[in-house]
Amino acid sequence: MRTLLYAHNCSRARHDIMELQTPHRDKRNAYYHYRKAIHFYDRIGITKVELMAAGFGPVRWPQFGFDIKRRFHKERLRRILKDANYTPLPADPMDLFAPDVAFTRRKRDLIGLKALEELGQVAEPISMYLDLNDQRQRRVLDERGIL
């Protein structure tokens, strides 16, 4: 389910539930649906997409350009990365960009995905966002063939 909001030139989409049942996973259904949704948002001028990531979401959504919104979660991610000897680490946790973390690999070790998976083990869902005006986020969408 998604909610589209239009008010004073501030168009947003909020994804309340975006999950595929087990038999339909790994068939690129989610990618197809997501790609269509992002093209639709871009075409009609929706620039902000927000969601609450739970379960595997904190690992999956950064791979589709979403970044972490709250400082608390970025601080926790920074601690996890520091404990894993991830470098370079920005001094300000808000400078961490979740898509960059997701695609970080050290040899064969998926250090970034493991850190995001650990972050996802917190009790509450993690607030994430996609800003279609943000060049870093658009770059991820372009590189993944979404835009």
ChimeraX attribute file (.defattr): number of C-alpha atoms within 10 A of each C-alpha:
attribute: neighborCount
match mode: 1-to-1
recipient: residues
	/A:1	8
	/A:2	13
	/A:3	11
	/A:4	12
	/A:5	12
	/A:6	11
	/A:7	7
	/A:8	5
	/A:9	8
	/A:10	11
	/A:11	16
	/A:12	20
	/A:13	20
	/A:14	16
	/A:15	15
	/A:16	13
	/A:17	11
	/A:18	14
	/A:19	11
	/A:20	11
	/A:21	6
	/A:22	7
	/A:23	7
	/A:24	11
	/A:25	11
	/A:26	10
	/A:27	9
	/A:28	10
	/A:29	12
	/A:30	15
	/A:31	15
	/A:32	11
	/A:33	11
	/A:34	15
	/A:35	18
	/A:36	14
	/A:37	14
	/A:38	18
	/A:39	14
	/A:40	12
	/A:41	19
	/A:42	15
	/A:43	10
	/A:44	9
	/A:45	15
	/A:46	22
	/A:47	18
	/A:48	19
	/A:49	21
	/A:50	20
	/A:51	23
	/A:52	19
	/A:53	23
	/A:54	17
	/A:55	15
	/A:56	12
	/A:57	20
	/A:58	28
	/A:59	24
	/A:60	18
	/A:61	20
	/A:62	25
	/A:63	20
	/A:64	22
	/A:65	27
	/A:66	24
	/A:67	24
	/A:68	25
	/A:69	18
	/A:70	12
	/A:71	13
	/A:72	13
	/A:73	19
	/A:74	21
	/A:75	15
	/A:76	16
	/A:77	24
	/A:78	23
	/A:79	17
	/A:80	18
	/A:81	22
	/A:82	14
	/A:83	10
	/A:84	13
	/A:85	11
	/A:86	18
	/A:87	9
	/A:88	8
	/A:89	14
	/A:90	11
	/A:91	9
	/A:92	11
	/A:93	17
	/A:94	16
	/A:95	12
	/A:96	18
	/A:97	18
	/A:98	26
	/A:99	23
	/A:100	17
	/A:101	23
	/A:102	24
	/A:103	13
	/A:104	16
	/A:105	14
	/A:106	9
	/A:107	7
	/A:108	6
	/A:109	10
	/A:110	14
	/A:111	20
	/A:112	24
	/A:113	22
	/A:114	17
	/A:115	24
	/A:116	22
	/A:117	19
	/A:118	16
	/A:119	21
	/A:120	21
	/A:121	14
	/A:122	13
	/A:123	9
	/A:124	11
	/A:125	15
	/A:126	22
	/A:127	17
	/A:128	22
	/A:129	22
	/A:130	24
	/A:131	18
	/A:132	20
	/A:133	12
	/A:134	11
	/A:135	10
	/A:136	15
	/A:137	23
	/A:138	18
	/A:139	15
	/A:140	19
	/A:141	19
	/A:142	13
	/A:143	12
	/A:144	14
	/A:145	10
	/A:146	19
	/A:147	14
